[in-house]
Amino acid sequence: MTDDELRIKSIHYRKNLLKYIKKANAGHTGGSLSCVDILNVLYNRILNVSPETFADPGRDRYVQSKGHSVEALYVVLADKGFFPESELETLCRYRSDYVGHPTRKVNGVEQNTGALGHGLAFGVGVALSAKKDDADYKVYTLLGDGELAEGSNWESLLAAAHYGLDNLTAIIDRNNLQITGRTEDVCNIEPLAEKCKAFGWCVEIVDGHDIAAMTDVLRAIPFEAGTPNMVIANTTKGKGISFMENDCTWHHRVPDDEQYRQAQRELDALLEGIES
Amino acid sequence: MRFEAGSELGKANLEVFSETLLSLARQDRNVLAVTSDSRGSGKLVPFAAGVPDQIVEVGIAEQNLVGISAGLASTGKIVYAVSPASFLTARALEQIKNDVCYSDQPVKLIGISAGVSYGALGSTHHSTHDLAALRAVNNIVIIVPADNFETAEAVKAAATMPHPVYIRFGKRPMYHLHGPDTEFEVGKSIIIREGTDVTFVATGETVYHALMASKAIEQKGLTCRVISMHTVKPLDAEAVLRAARDSRALITVEEHSVSGGLGEACAAVLAQAGLSLPFRIVGLPDEYTITGSQVEILNHYGISAQGLAETAGALLNS
């Protein structure tokens, strides 16, 4: 698929995740919009995993540590054929398997997440297992920037470097916002790249909405033999919807009917822009 | 020579755990021990020397210990996560709840130096909450072995269990409680001594004290049933109900807080079955334990042959 085809996919993912958030009347709108381009590149270009190979011990693993952005994950998994998209009609409904955070009840989900600061340690374990078995699969985990205040992440950063896990990649969805406000105002994580380098990781910084740039970076893994890979993906919370962008109130807010129509119109306009 | 429970001193359950795990690891290279700077306190130095590729050290980082163990287990490794019970089940409770239990990754959590094993090191090091905390977490089996046999069997059984399990024990040498014909089954308690006046439902290292108490009581012409309730969850409710029907009084014993542990589990079974009999929960009260060795602390709170015999006497006379 071409870069433009993936850009079109990203817009459809956005349209869909808004559709199901609206339908469920629940969801983490801002963060799903900020990370969906990262998921797009991972699932359509990088990860060696499919519904047919999901039980294969040699598959690549994706673990979404920022579990709250589950709607982005669900629409991408549906698009990849892990389950029929129509099942998302039940998102967050009574007795649905499609819970508001990822669970292994859903085909394609590797690990139950939602409490923050858990995905990276799990990824370290999987990557370590691959090393022990001399297997060549890779492990990717997506973390939020606000999530980095959880101390468990820093335990995992130490361990991954200690074991030289160059098959492990942590991608930070650096949208600069968390539920309360700016990450830098809540609990400063900068200088993030320098911190991660000091912890023994190889760090690349990329525009988390630039399909081509992310593809180049993720295809260059491992950045350095024997060193775990950190990708700081600079993103915009609420990306693609003018009135949601950079507004932390959209962390888990559902658009009203008019807002929903306007959001879809804006996305349709973006779609026309690419297609023409 | 005929076997008599409680007459011959064995090894520390900790040591038996370590030997059993090494033996399992030698048979299957997928068996891993994950430690948080706990290989010494876990008696895993011989393990590390014997199968160096099968020990994973994560440093003093219990949250990471459990999270990494979940990741390893997700790939088919048979993972024993070994750390002092106190830190494992408090510091890493969220990892146990989510990464292991909710995600159903079959990690074998091993809580070493459990209860008040650390004695005078104080309440930071005691695990008097672990059974209560984990009983309220879905999808985990809780085993508290009483002697070397139960420990070896539990550690072996854990290897093939498809879901999470927590096993906790102490570090002092334990008396043998089971003869050569005893069968161990997870979830099924073992009667060590038969009697009808009082039943002790005990777990872990306190089973020995219950047995010694029963011998003292029997000198007064009364008889006691002593049950080793090695599996605290799922509880062998049938054995508790049978004991309540067969006995005049029932006493539970545990090296754990009286809140939320074995005793309250048994009380719930009895009350919901509509059974009422003289009943006591013996354990650690709702206070920070007094300073002392493990034995001194247990004695202080009546978890001893003498203390339990006195409790039984008072209960029968009440």
Interface residues (C-beta under 8 A of the other chain):
Chain A: P57 T103 R104 E110 Q111 N112 T113 G114 A115 G117 H118 L120 A121 F122 G123 V124 G125 V126 A127 L128 S129 A130 K132 D133 G151 S152 E155 S156 L158 A159 H162
Chain B: D53 V56 V58 G59 A61 Q63 N64 V66 G67 I68 S69 A70 G71 L72 A73 S74 T75 G76 K77 E94 Q95 N98 D99 Y102 S103 D104 Q105
